[in-house]
Amino acid sequence: MHADGLRLAPFRGLRYAPERVSSLAAVTSPPYDVVVRPDGVLQLETADPYNIVRLILPQTADPAARHRQAADTLREWESAGVLTRDPQPALYVYEQHKGDVLQRGLIGALRLTPPEDGIVLPHEDVMPEVVEDRAALMRETAANLEPLLLSYRGNGTATGATAVIERTVRGTPLLSTTTEDGFSHRVWSVTDPVELKEIDADLAHRHALIGDGHHRWATYLRLRAEHADRSPWDYGLVLLVDTLRYPLRVHAIHRVLPRLPVADALAGLGGAFRSRTVKGPLPQALAELEATPGNAFLLSGGPDSFHLLDRPALELLDRTIRTDRPPAWRELDATVLHSVLLDEIWRIPDHPSDISYIHSSESAVAQAERMGGSAVLMRATPEETVMELARQGVTMPRKSTSFGPKPASGLVLRTLDDSA
């Protein structure tokens, strides 16, 4: 319909029946890639027997059976009335609020477009094995179990989609809950044809940036290619946020190298970086990192061990960083980390057993201590830099940024047997 912009289609959302679960908060989860440790999965599984983590990160003795188990579980929960389908197609207004953070956006089924159209801009590379895992899960479940986070730039005023959102939040929400992290979540439905048309007209000429969910977006595109045209696979579940109205927060994603002790990491530098010990606790050490000009990283093996790495040798940068990318990409901390430290100096392969990607600095430090390895703590990349590179079609090293707040998983699901 609108070949030049976003098309967000309504769908019949699948949602938890509140009376069938201990609480809505107890059945939600962070996105699958934030729940990385087995103890995190166990904590969510024990919060409520119907927690969404059993669908997005199914656990089985036989890894090959995981995705089939998730599909069976989804069907069982729907058959038992734990999950119920809304009676008519809708777009969903979703609000997250904590302190001075207020984010509102629209959850819907976004028409998928190829990268060359430039309508949805990725900004990070993806790992093929993760895309394959997500694709296997979506094939088996025939469902989009959690929305991606996409941002777009509206006109900064309460018109179009924003006007609909701000009118809608004056009414009674479909659901309201507060999760363990202190965020309140509220969801409303938009079903009025006039309002849906108002949203569609506003989004028709807008483009979006993927804030969170690059692997799931790549999965959507792969599965779309596997299915016939004009099918439910032509759409994928997203949360679309106008960042002029509701600016996203950009955070760093840290690395844990479980097989590289801090002593070995420091010894391997050989003068390629300046290294100096900085005082803790962690917030003080991170403040020192933030105040350091140029490329810099905080290396830690535990809560009492912090080393600031900065001033990389210019000759090393020239030799190891590819020259066919713009200066903004060449100067990224993530570029220097992967091209220089991980690939050239420490020779760490980019495999899950050798590198973990952790959103929380505290968790990264704790995991490094527990495993006898190293945490490499990063700084956030400015949103302007992310957007500049995305517009040029240049992707950043994977897991370079974390946009948020991220949508909670488990509030609205989309199944492909009865949707846009």
FENHUDA-V520292 format. One record per run of one state. SS is the DSSP state (2 for helix, 1 for strand, 0 for the rest). FROM is the first residue (numbers start at 1). LEN is the number of residues. If there is no record, write none. Layout:
BEGIN
ss & from & len
SS & FROM & LEN
SS & FROM & LEN
END
This chain:
BEGIN
ss & from & len
0 & 1 & 7
1 & 8 & 2
0 & 10 & 1
1 & 11 & 1
0 & 12 & 2
1 & 14 & 3
0 & 17 & 1
2 & 18 & 3
0 & 21 & 3
2 & 24 & 4
0 & 28 & 1
1 & 29 & 1
0 & 30 & 8
2 & 38 & 10
0 & 48 & 5
2 & 53 & 4
0 & 57 & 6
2 & 63 & 17
0 & 80 & 3
1 & 83 & 3
0 & 86 & 4
1 & 90 & 9
0 & 99 & 2
1 & 101 & 11
0 & 112 & 3
2 & 115 & 3
0 & 118 & 2
1 & 120 & 2
0 & 122 & 2
1 & 124 & 1
0 & 125 & 3
2 & 128 & 14
0 & 142 & 1
1 & 143 & 2
0 & 145 & 3
1 & 148 & 5
0 & 153 & 7
2 & 160 & 9
0 & 169 & 6
1 & 175 & 4
0 & 179 & 5
1 & 184 & 7
0 & 191 & 2
2 & 193 & 11
0 & 204 & 4
1 & 208 & 5
0 & 213 & 1
2 & 214 & 13
0 & 227 & 5
2 & 232 & 3
1 & 235 & 8
0 & 243 & 6
1 & 249 & 3
0 & 252 & 2
1 & 254 & 4
0 & 258 & 4
2 & 262 & 6
0 & 268 & 6
1 & 274 & 4
0 & 278 & 4
2 & 282 & 9
0 & 291 & 5
1 & 296 & 7
0 & 303 & 2
1 & 305 & 6
0 & 311 & 3
2 & 314 & 7
0 & 321 & 6
2 & 327 & 4
0 & 331 & 2
2 & 333 & 13
0 & 346 & 10
1 & 356 & 3
0 & 359 & 2
2 & 361 & 11
0 & 372 & 2
1 & 374 & 4
0 & 378 & 5
2 & 383 & 9
0 & 392 & 4
1 & 396 & 1
0 & 397 & 5
1 & 402 & 3
0 & 405 & 4
1 & 409 & 1
0 & 410 & 3
1 & 413 & 3
0 & 416 & 5
END
